[in-house]
């Protein structure tokens, strides 16, 4: 398999693609090794992850270059991704011992009742290309800390980064049969679905997540699906600094070219502040630099999957055909897979851009009369990942968020993830949780002890 630069279409590396036979051989290796790894101490496993953290810091520049070359994001964003991933490592390194320790939860004087945590066994992690470090660390880092073996399939669009991750984990001390990378496209991914694994964890689209869920349902093993979103943002009329809100919203929409599951994909603005917000928002977006991701001033690099530009242009065309106004963008930039950041107004929910996930640098901005209309529109979706409200009135903001069917709510911020909080979607945005105490325990099989004293 050729790993291609999406801008130049040049081959960055050639990687051997797995076959069904090689995948089965790797599973056999992992199952054999997992028994011993489960018996290693938590301190030893945490020490390995600490060494892995040091190796990431030592190699951050070369790792960021490889990431930029294969997914097309600006080099500054590649560095940011790795640094943010290291912050997740710190969370697990600092909190895992307290989370996973045996706990006496009740005693009646004669019988102690204790919760203990065993690893699941051998888990499958089918990962994504948009944030291969961030979304990968949500899965395989807590899985390894909990004592599992991992069959890790990076996206075919981020295979070089997948190789780098595997190499550094092994160098840090993770046995080669405990973390095993599997390379290839979706066909190779389907091989994993038929194997007797102890858990499946996927990051990607709703369509693929639904397919995986159906294929493995009969196994009755844990499944975690981090899927997409159609994440709304609402600007209320209680705002002191509209310009600052517009700048924050622009970052939430266009960071990583909008290729994030938690990118803002719809904006609703109270009619009292709509005009002022739109002026600042358009000015901010028009100032964004599109182009060579290796240049420090670049804010929007390449669309990672060049064919996706056709999908985005079709969404824009659909909106304009139905009456939307193109405020800026709407066209390719240069000869490569670059799309100018695009704003559409006079939008409504008959348009694809307000209903279907875009996953790109395009946004519709809609005027609303009041909170009631905003809430109805924000809930008018099959997705339920994140929602954002900007307001000076925190009580009002919390009330609005509480009425929205999303796993994460933001007030006066957006498009951020914290390892202290569970990352979970509702409906088409997925099932299960990663990060936080809940996420770490997701990679464990709890055991209850009833210990009666003689």
Buried (B, 14 or more C-beta within 10 A) or exposed (E): BEBBBBBEEEEBBEBEBBEBEBBBEBBEBBBEBBEEBBEEEBEEBBBBBBBBBEBBEEBBEEBBBBBBBBBBBBBBBBBBBBBBBBEBBEBBBEBBEEBBEEEEEEEEEEEBBBBBBEBBBBBBBBBBBBBBBBBBBBBBBBBBBBBBBBBBBBBBBBBBBBBBBBEBBBEBBBBEBBBBBBBBBEEBBBBBBEBEBBBBBBBBBBEBBEBBBEBBEEBEBBBBBBBBBBBBBBBBBBBEEBBEBBBBBBBBBBBBBBBBBBBBBBBBBBEBBBEBBBEBBBBBBBEBBBBBBBEEEBBBBBBBBBEBBEBBBEBBBBBBEBEBEBBBBBEBBEEBBBBBBBBBBBBBBEBBBBBBBBBBBBBBBBBBEEBEBBBEBBBEBBBBBBBBBBBEBEEBBBBBBEBBEBBBBBBBEBBEBEBEBBBBBBBBBBBBBBBBBBBBBBBBBEEEEEEEEE
